[in-house]
Amino acid sequence: MKNFSIIILTLLNASLMYFVLSINSSYKGYKEAAVNQKNAYNFELKEWYIKSLSFSKSQLYVSEQYHQDLINLVGDSQKVIIRIPISACKSCIDECLKAIKRFEKTFIKNNFIFITSFRVTSDYELFIKDNGIEGLITKNIPIEELNINEKELLGLYFFKINTDLKISDIYFYSLATSFLLVDYFNIVFQ
C-alpha cells in the first residue's frame, strides 16, 4: 500500500511538472509573439517618423490649372489639407474620418480641406456622400496636379497650408500611427 501511494504521488508530481512546463512554454510563445508584434509596430512608427522628417521642408506642387482653386479654398487663414489619394485603404479613411468627426466641436470644421484624386467625378461625389462629409470643404484634384512628391506618397496624409500655399507639419496617416492624430491636431491648431 505504501508503494502504491508513492507511485501515485510520483505520477501526480510528474503530471504537475508537465503542466507547469507546458504553461511556461505557452507563455514563452505568447511573449515571443508579443515582442515580434511590438518590434513590427516600432519599425512602422520609426519608418513613419523618418518619412515625416524627410518631407518636412518639401514644396507643394500645384499645377496652374488648380493654383487659384487652392488659393480660394485656403482663403484668408491657414488650413489642414487631408490628401486622400485613390490608393488610400478604406480602413485608414474610415478611422481618419471618425477621428476628425470626434474633433468637430474642438476644431472649426472649416479648418479642414479634403482633397481626393478620383479620375471620375461620379466616384468623387459618391465618396463624399458615402463618408458623410458633404458639409466640409472638399475638392477633387488629380495626384499629378497637386502633390508633395507623388512617387513617395502612397497613402493618406495631412499637411498644414498657409495663405501663400507654403506647407508645414506633414503627417503620414496609417492605422499603426493613428493614435498620434490627436497630438497632430493639438499641435497644428494651437
C-alpha positions, 0 to 999 in steps of 0.5 A: 500500500505504501508503494502504491501511494508513492507511485501515485504521488510520483505520477501526480508530481510528474503530471504537475511538472508537465503542466507547469512546463507546458504553461511556461512554454505557452507563455514563452510563445505568447511573449515571443509573439508579443515582442515580434508584434511590438518590434513590427509596430516600432519599425512602422512608427520609426519608418513613419517618423523618418518619412515625416522628417524627410518631407518636412521642408518639401514644396507643394506642387500645384499645377496652374490649372488648380493654383487659384482653386487652392488659393480660394479654398485656403482663403484668408487663414491657414488650413489642414489639407487631408490628401486622400489619394485613390490608393488610400485603404478604406480602413485608414479613411474610415478611422481618419474620418471618425477621428476628425468627426470626434474633433468637430466641436474642438476644431472649426470644421472649416479648418479642414480641406479634403482633397481626393484624386478620383479620375471620375467625378461620379466616384468623387461625389459618391465618396463624399456622400458615402463618408458623410462629409458633404458639409466640409470643404472638399475638392477633387484634384488629380495626384499629378496636379497637386502633390508633395512628391507623388512617387513617395506618397502612397497613402493618406496624409495631412499637411498644414497650408498657409495663405501663400500655399507654403506647407508645414507639419506633414503627417503620414496617416496609417492605422499603426500611427493613428493614435498620434492624430490627436497630438497632430491636431493639438499641435497644428491648431494651437 
